[in-house]
Amino acid sequence: MFAKATAKFLRVSPRKVRLVADLVRHKDVGGAFAILANLKKGAAVHVKEVLLSAASNAKQKNPDLEISDLLISKLTVDGGPMMARWRAASMGRANMILKRMSHIRVELDVKENVERSKKGKRKKVKAEKTEKTVKAEKTEKAPKVEKEDKKHGTKDTSVRV
């Protein structure tokens, strides 16, 4: 996480905001602004404001940083408190209407492990060994142990870690 921004107590249902959030999650910031500008959803305005705030927070942390170098690493939409309203129903009853609120949280990160080739296309750079690759190498080097199953007359070769 390089920069973050939150908007709380927005008077929009979280379900509606999540529709917009799913479109821009894990995209680069420039592409996300383009998607949000052409979207005909009311919640797009709220997501765009929070994204703009997070981008300006990142710019404030590092003035040399360009917005095109940022990536939306995390975008969550949570439900906030609900206002209860009552509406008259048939046979003298009353139905409760819930006016929902939402909290939007955006976390931006700098694009890593990406290099530009001569043609301008992005090329992934080989990253350092991760925990998964180290664990896989350990299991490959582990000695094999043979066990005999006396009942069925078969051998079980398993890896000892």
LINCOR-V8714 format. One record per pair of residues at least 24 apart in sequence whose ideal C-beta (glycine too) atoms are under 6 Angstrom apart, sorted by sequence separation. I is the first residue (numbers start at 1). GAP is how many residues later the second one is. D is the distance in Angstrom with one decimal. If there is no record, write none. Layout:
I GAP D
I GAP D
This chain:
20 24 5.1
77 25 5.7
78 25 4.6
17 26 4.4
29 26 5.6
16 27 4.9
20 27 5.1
77 27 5.5
76 29 4.8
12 31 5.3
75 31 5.3
74 33 3.9
73 34 5.2
10 36 5.4
73 36 3.9
29 38 5.3
30 38 5.2
70 38 4.8
71 38 5.3
32 40 5.9
71 40 5.1
29 41 4.3
69 41 5.7
69 42 5.5
7 43 4.7
28 43 5.4
5 45 5.2
27 45 5.8
5 48 3.9
5 49 3.7
25 50 4.7
58 50 5.4
3 51 5.3
5 52 5.8
54 52 4.5
3 54 4.2
21 54 5.1
50 54 4.9
54 54 5.0
3 55 3.6
51 55 5.6
2 56 5.7
21 56 5.1
50 56 5.0
3 58 5.9
18 59 4.9
17 60 4.6
14 63 5.2
14 65 4.6
9 71 5.5
17 85 5.1
13 87 4.5
14 88 4.0
11 90 5.9
12 90 5.6
9 92 5.2
10 92 5.1
8 95 4.7
7 97 4.7
6 99 4.7
5 101 5.3
4 103 4.6
3 105 4.8
1 106 4.6
2 106 5.5
2 107 5.1
2 108 5.4
